[in-house]
Amino acid sequence: MSKLSWFYYATSLIITAIIFSLIHVFTEPIVIGSSNGISNGNPGLFPLVFFTPFFIVSIMGTYKLANRLALKTMKTMPFYSMIVLSFLFPSIVYSLTLKKAQELRVFVFEHNQLVTEIAEIPLLNTYSNSIFFTGWTFLALHFTVIWIAYLLAFLKHKG
């Protein structure tokens, strides 16, 4: 990668991390005793819409970097360690995130008189942005991309 590509990739990673922070800030608080209506809009996701190109570049850059590293370390212990770690870490983060989101969903259901079934409350809503968009999920997303890059490099080399 050229120096300009490295700069653009690093800038994209930083901007994507800032986007995750902005989304985290735009989470609506749950006020017990109010209607807590579940709306169709989620203003917390607006920063992601406007900065999607940076998000895509950060994902593509992580994939390209991981793929290059995977091809260099093919069939070594660090290679297999990275496959295992880049699978385990995101799995743990995703399962904990899903558990927290389901707990929040139950909490909103119990304190919302407008909703008759729990299925009416989506897991990703204006109250759960702080669960789905954190530094841990940002890292888990990039480790998932690393796992995919290593897995595809392994399958390509094997075949």
Secondary structure in CASP SS format (residue, H / E / C, confidence):
PFRMAT SS
TARGET T0000
AUTHOR 0000-0000-0000
METHOD secondary structure of the structure
MODEL  1
M C 1.00
S C 1.00
K H 1.00
L H 1.00
S H 1.00
W H 1.00
F H 1.00
Y H 1.00
Y H 1.00
A H 1.00
T H 1.00
S H 1.00
L H 1.00
I H 1.00
I H 1.00
T H 1.00
A H 1.00
I H 1.00
I H 1.00
F H 1.00
S H 1.00
L H 1.00
I H 1.00
H H 1.00
V H 1.00
F C 1.00
T C 1.00
E C 1.00
P C 1.00
I C 1.00
V C 1.00
I C 1.00
G C 1.00
S C 1.00
S C 1.00
N C 1.00
G C 1.00
I C 1.00
S C 1.00
N C 1.00
G C 1.00
N C 1.00
P H 1.00
G H 1.00
L H 1.00
F H 1.00
P H 1.00
L H 1.00
V H 1.00
F H 1.00
F C 1.00
T H 1.00
P H 1.00
F H 1.00
F H 1.00
I H 1.00
V H 1.00
S H 1.00
I H 1.00
M H 1.00
G H 1.00
T H 1.00
Y H 1.00
K H 1.00
L H 1.00
A H 1.00
N H 1.00
R H 1.00
L H 1.00
A H 1.00
L H 1.00
K H 1.00
T C 1.00
M C 1.00
K C 1.00
T C 1.00
M H 1.00
P H 1.00
F H 1.00
Y H 1.00
S H 1.00
M H 1.00
I H 1.00
V H 1.00
L H 1.00
S H 1.00
F H 1.00
L H 1.00
F H 1.00
P H 1.00
S H 1.00
I H 1.00
V H 1.00
Y H 1.00
S H 1.00
L H 1.00
T H 1.00
L H 1.00
K H 1.00
K H 1.00
A H 1.00
Q H 1.00
E H 1.00
L H 1.00
R H 1.00
V H 1.00
F H 1.00
V H 1.00
F H 1.00
E H 1.00
H C 1.00
N C 1.00
Q C 1.00
L C 1.00
V C 1.00
T C 1.00
E C 1.00
I H 1.00
A H 1.00
E H 1.00
I C 1.00
P C 1.00
L C 1.00
L C 1.00
N C 1.00
T C 1.00
Y C 1.00
S C 1.00
N H 1.00
S H 1.00
I H 1.00
F H 1.00
F C 1.00
T C 1.00
G H 1.00
W H 1.00
T H 1.00
F H 1.00
L H 1.00
A H 1.00
L H 1.00
H H 1.00
F H 1.00
T H 1.00
V H 1.00
I H 1.00
W H 1.00
I H 1.00
A H 1.00
Y H 1.00
L H 1.00
L H 1.00
A H 1.00
F H 1.00
L H 1.00
K H 1.00
H H 1.00
K H 1.00
G C 1.00
END
